[in-house]
Amino acid sequence: MNADELPTLRDELETHGLWANKGLGQHFLLDLNITRRIARTAGDLAGQAVIEVGPGPGGLTRALLEAGAHVTAIEKDARFLPLLDPLIEWSGGRLRIVHGDALAADEERLLHEAPAAARIISNLPYNVGTPLLVKWLKAGAWRGDMTLMFQKEVAQRIVAKPGSDAYGRLAVLAQARCDVRLEFTVPARAFTPPPKIASAIVTLRDRADPYPHLDALERVTAAAFGQRRKMLRAALRALTPDAEDVLRAAGIEPTARAEEIDQAGFRRLADAWRQRSS
């Protein structure tokens, strides 16, 4: 099957009189060459279960279906359902459309018949990209690898290393569960309407040794980076009155700052706080 046989996305939008909703963080990617590249970046999709959030007019959806995926598309904006419905028949029934909010979705229930873990491949709405990522990092066995588009500055925060300006809570949480890689950037002019900054594709593939206590890590990093210019002994007092003892138990100098602590250090810190709090 070839998505080029379908009406163009721009024609479909004009026919239905649709426009992007800025309140929902919508920016349409209409270039099938780019959406096909995203699908290729995710790997072999033939027969694979895929979750897509915010398909909009269906540009990436077409590329995923063309690659042979079985797609569950979660769309909050009901205006786009008539554009997506014809893709069900075109794909031979490999598309399921769910009208709803992805933040509230129970993906495991939606995928109860999937034979294996589902990949998540999405051009994420800008206003919910970070909370969705944190939600999926905490997910169980239903979730497989993720190939996600974010604003470029968010993508850089996900892959950042200690000591860099972009290093923060999001990098620690993402890298606690996944090996992360910024694959390529997409210029603002590729979107309709163009956003103010470029976007980037990030792949997140589960680590062989994922850290299991992400809730604790989330609490610790929120306190540590919430006042990132302060020494950790001061920043962590919002979390525990025994901040210095917790830091020493983790093998971290109380005078260190959050951006200096690597992944292993934050794991030890989360473990020490959990033990102190239990």
Buried (B, 14 or more C-beta within 10 A) or exposed (E): BEBEEBEEBEEBBEEEEBEBBEEBBBBBBBBBEBBBBBBEBBBEBEEBBBBBBBBBBBBBBBBBBBBBBBBBBBBBBEBBEEBBEBBBEBBEEBBBBBEEEBEEBEBBEBBEEBEEBBBBBBBBBBEBBBEBBBBBBEBEEBBBBBBBBBBBEBBBBBBBEBEEEBBBBBBBBBBBBBBBEBBEBBEBEBBBEEBEEBBBBBBBBBBEEEBEBBEBBBBBBEBBBBBBEBBBBBBBBEBBEBBBBBBBBBEBBBEBBBBBBEBEBBBBBBBBBBEBEE
